[in-house]
Amino acid sequence: MIQPLLLCTDLDRTLIPNGTEPESPEARDRFRRLVANPAITLAYVSGRDLGLVESGITHYALPRPDYLVGDVGTSLYMRVADDWQPVEDWATEISEHWGEEGRARIRELFAEHPALRPQEPEKQGRFKLSYYTATDIDPDRLRSELSAILSDAAIPASLIWSLDELADLGLLDVLPEQATKFHAVDFLMRRLDLDHQATLFAGDSGNDLEVLTSHIPSVLVANAHPGIRQEALAGSKEHGFEDRLYCASGDWEGMNGNYSAGILEGVGHFRPDLIPLMTP
């Protein structure tokens, strides 16, 4: 009997091959074969909203997941037949940290900051404020500066910075303190009564770092930016979770470790019992 696995993966440049590196042929087919097994619960954990996730699923012929974490962790849906049902327990949990009033106050506090440019209205969320920054900005200094502003206003929030290399943009997401991708995955684990031995996360970017450096077993796909790889390795070591992070390198099952090939490589590392589900 196959033991269960909650497989949580980012989309852009993790499962979706929309970076500059090549995708291994057959990798997505192998991924589909793996997640078709009833022992696998599939969750997409993305910065995209529900509509953009649906577009990505259609365009790249991705399997439909059992759960969808969108908006960098601030929305959660469960698939019921072919419809998406919001998980209201998650919205209730994160709304305790800041709702519409807190969101409006943050927008006001950051309105005149010279390093921030608000993203388009459709990229904002009920529990998320998103900004563009320059790519050469010092993200640690920016987060420290903004954290001080939020602290003075007594607003608890998480500041998640990542880099969109293709668009040549820095991305800053302001979220409730307990509403990041990490907290959403942790919530799913608790909801499904699964521990870290039955969970695996895959990612590639800055907004995945909180999970990549946590107690949750994770794989960093080979096409991730070298700087993210360094941060992930350093962070996991600092937190004492070096054994929970696997960096895909390729040369596994004849694949290059990019995108879905890296996810499969990570599954093979943490759950070798599942390798037969991924092989032709």
C-alpha positions, -999 to +999 in steps of 0.1 A: +000+000+000+014+034-010+017+059+019+000+093+012+019+124+000+007+160+000+026+174-029+026+212-029+043+230-058+047+266-069+037+272-106+057+298-125+092+285-132+086+255-110+059+234-125+052+258-154+083+259-177+081+296-184+117+305-175+147+307-199+160+271-192+149+241-212+123+217-200+130+180-200+109+162-226+084+138-209+088+154-175+053+168-173+039+135-186+057+118-157+044+144-133+008+138-145+014+100-140+026+105-105-002+128-093-029+106-109-023+081-081-050+084-054-023+084-027-011+118-039-029+150-029-018+178-052-018+214-042-007+244-063+009+271-042+012+302-063+014+340-064-012+339-091-049+345-084-076+319-092-082+331-127-045+332-137-040+297-122-069+284-143-053+300-174-019+283-166-036+249-161-053+252-195-023+267-214+002+241-201-021+212-198-015+208-161-034+183-139-061+199-119-051+200-082-070+190-052-062+223-035-052+257-047-032+282-026-032+315-045-022+351-040+011+341-023-007+322+004-037+345+011-064+325-007-072+288-004-096+267-025-106+231-025-117+214-057-152+199-055-159+181-088-150+208-114-156+238-092-135+257-067-148+261-032-131+287-009-118+273+024-135+297+047-115+285+078-084+298+062-099+332+054-112+335+089-078+325+104-058+351+085-085+379+087-077+380+124-044+396+117-056+424+094-087+429+073-098+458+051-089+485+076-054+472+080-050+468+043-061+504+036-038+517+064-008+499+048-016+513+014-016+547+030+017+542+048+035+530+017+019+554-008+048+579-009+077+554-006+101+561-035+111+524-040+076+511-043+052+512-073+017+496-068+010+466-091-021+466-112-055+464-094-061+428-107-029+417-089-040+430-055-060+407-032-083+407-002-053+400+021-025+411-002-009+443-014+016+440-042+043+464-054+070+466-081+105+475-071+138+479-090+157+446-095+190+461-081+174+472-048+187+458-015+157+436-004+169+432+032+173+469+036+139+476+021+122+450+043+139+464+074+128+499+065+092+489+057+090+467+088+099+497+110+070+517+094+046+488+101+059+483+136+053+520+144+017+516+132+013+483+152+004+463+120+017+428+120+026+418+084+050+397+063+071+413+036+079+389+008+103+400-019+111+381-051+126+386-085+109+383-119+139+379-141+119+377-174+101+410-167+132+425-150+112+435-120+114+432-083+082+421-066+071+429-031+040+413-015+027+426+018+007+399+036-009+392+070+018+379+093+004+344+094-006+342+057+024+333+037+029+302+015+045+285+045+015+291+067-009+280+040+010+247+035+011+242+073-026+248+075-032+222+047-011+197+066-031+202+097-064+201+078-054+167+062-038+154+094-005+148+077+030+154+091+062+165+074+070+129+064+039+129+042+045+164+027+067+178+000+070+213-013+087+225-045+097+260-054+121+283-072+119+319-060+121+344-031+084+340-021+091+302-016+120+307+007+100+306+040+089+271+031+123+260+016+141+269+048+115+253+071+108+219+087+087+210+056+107+188+032+113+208+001+130+207-033+145+236-051+143+230-088+176+232-108+165+263-128+162+285-097+184+316-096+218+309-080+211+336-054+179+318-043+199+286-040+225+302-017+197+318+004+178+285+007+209+265+017+220+291+042+186+295+057+179+258+060+213+254+077+206+283+101+173+268+111+187+233+115+168+218+086+196+210+061+182+175+057+148+189+047+160+208+016+170+190-016+184+210-045+178+193-078+208+191-100+196+170-130+211+137-142+182+118-125+163+094-147+179+111-177+163+145-169+178+179-164+163+189-130+145+220-144+108+226-136+087+194-132+119+173-137+132+189-105+100+182-087+102+145-097+138+144-086+129+157-052+101+132-049+126+104-057+149+117-031+124+120-002+101+092-013+119+066-032+089+043-028+071+065-053+097+062-081+078+034-098+049+058-103+072+082-122+089+059-145+077+048-180 
